[in-house]
Amino acid sequence: MIFDERIKYKSWSNLKKQMNDLLCDSLKDKISYFYTSYHEVHNAYGRATINYNKKEMVAFSWVEMYAQEWEVSQLYKEGKKVSYGELEKGKWMPECILCDADFINSLTIYLKTDIAISLHSDNYLLRVFAYMDRRVGKRTLVKIQDEVEKLPDWVKQFYQIRCEADGIVFPPKRITDETVVSLTR
């Protein structure tokens, strides 16, 4: 689980309003954030999603928290000393094995973090939020294209959504002699 910032947020409606205010014009009414917490249930289980045109693009559920706990427990039983941070960076973030608390924590961190830092963060949720942010312009989106290519598909989809919404079309990669050599190896 990402560093716990939940104690610092007052309400979901306030966070949602702040995030909606930061959406770029081309994605307003297309991107929506959803979060619910089942307060009557033990541990207040929750679920969060990021939706595009009312289609769920990525979901974060309390179930993933148990998957994270189970994995740490199994590694501990095998005698392996692995920290949450190592697993988060090396496996959970790339595979999007994140829970609702990770979503809320990332949101609260994002709202306090400089946009340039978020665009290059190891926390992929910060990057996703930044790709959809009105403070990120077309030139910046074009500049980071090569960096985005190295990211997991679940992150790239949000970058592509933003570029399409802003009419940014990338020409196909030019095949050079160097590219052909690397393809034949």
C-alpha positions in Angstrom: 0.0 0.0 0.0 1.2 3.5 -0.9 2.2 5.7 2.0 -0.9 6.4 4.0 -2.2 9.9 3.3 -5.9 9.1 3.9 -6.0 10.7 7.3 -5.4 14.1 5.6 -8.4 14.2 3.3 -11.7 15.4 4.5 -14.2 14.1 2.0 -14.4 12.3 -1.3 -16.6 15.0 -2.8 -14.0 17.6 -2.1 -11.2 15.5 -3.7 -13.4 14.7 -6.7 -14.2 18.4 -7.2 -10.5 19.3 -7.1 -9.7 16.6 -9.6 -12.5 17.6 -11.9 -11.4 21.2 -11.8 -7.9 20.1 -12.9 -9.2 18.1 -15.9 -8.2 19.5 -19.3 -11.1 21.0 -21.4 -10.9 18.2 -24.0 -11.6 15.6 -21.3 -14.3 17.4 -19.2 -17.4 15.2 -19.2 -15.4 12.3 -20.6 -13.2 11.3 -17.6 -14.8 10.7 -14.3 -13.4 9.5 -11.0 -15.5 7.2 -8.7 -14.9 6.1 -5.1 -17.1 4.5 -2.5 -16.4 3.2 0.9 -18.7 0.7 2.6 -18.6 2.2 6.1 -20.9 -0.4 7.6 -18.6 -3.2 6.7 -15.6 -4.2 8.8 -12.5 -2.1 7.8 -14.7 0.1 5.6 -14.0 -1.7 2.3 -14.0 0.5 -0.8 -13.8 0.6 -4.5 -12.4 3.3 -6.9 -12.4 3.6 -10.6 -11.3 5.9 -13.4 -13.8 6.0 -16.2 -13.7 7.2 -19.8 -17.0 7.9 -21.6 -18.7 6.0 -18.8 -16.5 2.9 -19.4 -14.4 1.7 -16.5 -10.8 1.9 -17.6 -9.1 0.8 -14.3 -10.4 -0.3 -11.0 -9.0 -0.3 -7.5 -10.7 -2.5 -4.9 -10.2 -3.6 -1.4 -9.7 -7.1 -2.8 -6.3 -6.0 -4.1 -5.2 -5.0 -0.6 -5.7 -8.6 0.4 -3.7 -9.8 -2.6 -0.9 -7.5 -1.5 -1.0 -8.8 2.1 -1.1 -12.4 0.9 1.9 -11.9 -1.3 3.9 -10.3 1.5 2.9 -13.1 3.8 4.0 -15.8 1.4 7.4 -14.1 0.8 7.9 -13.8 4.5 7.1 -17.5 5.0 9.7 -18.3 2.3 12.2 -16.4 4.3 12.5 -13.5 1.8 12.8 -10.0 3.2 10.9 -7.8 0.8 9.4 -4.4 1.6 6.1 -3.1 0.5 7.9 -0.3 -1.4 10.0 -2.8 -3.4 6.9 -4.9 -4.3 4.9 -1.8 -5.1 7.5 -0.4 -7.4 8.5 -3.7 -9.0 5.2 -5.5 -9.3 2.1 -3.9 -8.0 2.3 -0.6 -9.8 3.3 -2.1 -13.2 0.6 -4.8 -12.9 -2.0 -2.4 -11.4 -2.5 -4.5 -8.3 -3.6 -1.5 -6.3 -6.4 -1.0 -3.8 -8.9 1.8 -3.1 -6.6 3.2 -0.4 -3.8 3.4 -2.9 -6.1 5.4 -5.2 -7.1 7.9 -2.4 -3.5 8.2 -1.1 -2.2 8.9 -4.6 -4.9 11.5 -5.2 -4.0 13.4 -2.0 -0.3 13.2 -2.8 -1.0 14.4 -6.4 -2.9 17.4 -5.2 0.1 18.5 -3.2 2.8 17.6 -5.8 4.3 19.8 -8.5 2.9 18.7 -11.9 6.4 18.2 -13.4 7.3 15.8 -10.6 4.0 13.9 -11.1 4.7 13.5 -14.9 7.9 11.6 -14.1 6.9 9.9 -10.8 7.5 6.2 -10.0 3.9 6.3 -8.8 2.0 5.5 -12.0 -1.3 6.9 -10.7 0.4 10.3 -10.3 1.4 10.1 -14.0 -2.2 9.1 -15.0 -3.6 12.1 -13.1 -1.0 14.4 -14.7 -1.7 13.2 -18.3 -5.3 14.4 -17.9 -4.4 17.7 -16.1 -5.2 21.0 -17.8 -1.7 22.3 -16.7 0.0 19.8 -19.0 0.1 21.2 -22.6 0.5 19.7 -26.0 4.2 20.4 -26.2 4.8 18.6 -22.9 2.7 15.6 -24.1 4.8 15.4 -27.2 8.1 15.7 -25.3 7.3 12.8 -23.0 6.2 10.4 -25.7 9.3 8.2 -25.6 9.2 8.0 -21.8 5.5 6.9 -21.9 6.3 4.1 -24.4 8.2 2.3 -21.6 5.3 2.3 -19.2 2.7 -0.5 -18.7 -0.3 -0.5 -21.0 -2.8 0.5 -18.3 -0.8 3.8 -17.9 -0.3 4.3 -21.6 -4.0 4.2 -22.3 -4.6 7.4 -20.4 -1.8 9.1 -22.2 -3.3 8.0 -25.6 -6.8 9.2 -24.5 -5.4 12.6 -23.7 -3.4 12.9 -26.9 -6.4 11.8 -29.0 -8.7 14.3 -27.2 -6.2 17.1 -27.9 -5.8 16.0 -31.5 -2.1 15.0 -31.1 -1.2 12.6 -33.8 2.2 11.0 -33.8 3.7 9.9 -37.1 4.7 6.3 -37.3 8.2 5.5 -36.1 10.7 5.8 -38.9 12.5 2.6 -39.6 16.2 3.1 -39.8 19.1 0.8 -40.5 19.8 0.7 -36.7 16.2 -0.3 -36.1 16.4 -3.1 -38.6 19.6 -4.5 -37.1 18.0 -4.5 -33.6 14.9 -6.3 -35.0 17.0 -9.1 -36.6 19.0 -9.9 -33.5 
